[in-house]
């Protein structure tokens, strides 16, 4: 299925309107002219008539195309308060041209656009046109062209009648048959603007939004409005990239990013993931046109906010076991794992010990919330998150004394602290700039060794991280991409939700 906005239906058989739409890059999926009574009402004003005709055409066609955006238009030529007919005979066309000769007249363009949810928007556009004084021979010559047939006011400004126009004020395309600027504005308003929160707001910073929607699967990230195939930086080797590109090209219509977990994945696995991603996108797209904006679509789609589903998408490739203390949820998850052919174990925990006490999960959360952690040797690592960066300080003052051992070399202290820092950055979900004050090392070899150890410890972090190395002052700099709120902020939000 193509991931696109609802199809556009043009409620007109006019080739001029179709051509005008194509000029601005709009191609209707279908042309379905309306068959209605276009007789003006007794005493009906021209402006009211133009809008009524557009709405009537829309109503006649929209019922035949549920789920589509329908564009209807009607052009009315008015001289004074008189509505001129759409000339069907030479006599009608001659009478219209004789009336317009040497005079100003108005061309009223009525527009109506219907959304799939039934919402209708209308617009009236007015253009003033003045003809030069026409001689009888000029009228006779124009009538012989035949281009006046079916034209409001008996003329087509885009044809030979252009030489009659001495003055025009307003939209030229409105006189041709469709005011393009106003039509494009209505169509843009008819299609909702779909945005995605890429970064949550923090402090005085608001959330960062993007119209380049990303639907994330376990192996692929789908961009419906994107193009091409790109890869995670951790997928190395041209042969592997070529293999993966050959598998995913043609699976999804849009842009595709292969995640790190896709390395080594088979065609069947990638196809199944692409199918799930497309199903999610279709649900999101369907909701976008079924609800009145503004609306949070993730709250309306079952499972979109499911933390287990997100866990499987982000960590499923390295996940071995899921422990749940709710029997029904464990059984449902196990059934889902069996359906997907996953090897992830699902265990229902029904023992007396709370689930978070298994493997000291609660203790690790407490540690990740503490500003200072103490390593086995007594080395202390202090985390000080701020508005602009997070400072990390490695303190070896207590190391050795607690263990009854002599103080160790700076390289040993820093090599012990590096994997602990990498783990805490991930657990705390610290993002942005991070500056680490390791114990001072004079040797370039030692600094390189610590940097290599930190890079190895952070290699398994699914969040993109960039290591910049030591500064001239001896501080180590790195950046970590923002992926949601910090652990402390998430737990605080949960507590407020419980209240």
Secondary structure, DSSP 8 states (H G I E B T S, - for coil): ----S--EEE----HHHHHHHHHTT---SEE----------TT--HHHHHHHHHHHHHHHHHTTSTTSEEEEEEEEEEETTEE--B--SHHHHHHHHHHHTTSEEEEEEEEEEE-TTS-EEEEEEEEEEEE----HHHHHHHHHH-TTTT-BTT--TTTGGGGGEEEEES-HHHHHT--HHHHHHHHHHHS----EEEE--BTTB--EEESS--EE-SSEEEETT--SEEE-TT---HHHHHHHHHHHTTTSSSEEEE-GGGTT--HHHHHHHHHHHHHHHHHHHHHHHHS-SS--GGGTSTTTT-HHHHHHHHHTTT--EEEES-HHHHHHHHHHHHHHT---EEEE--SSS-GGGGGGHHHHHHHHHSSEEE-TTS-EEEEEE-SSEEEEEEE-TTTTTTTT-----HHHHHHHHHHHHHHHHHHHT--EEEEEE------HHHHHHHHHHHHHHHTT-SS-EEEEEE-TTS-EEEEE---S--HHHHHHHHHHHH-
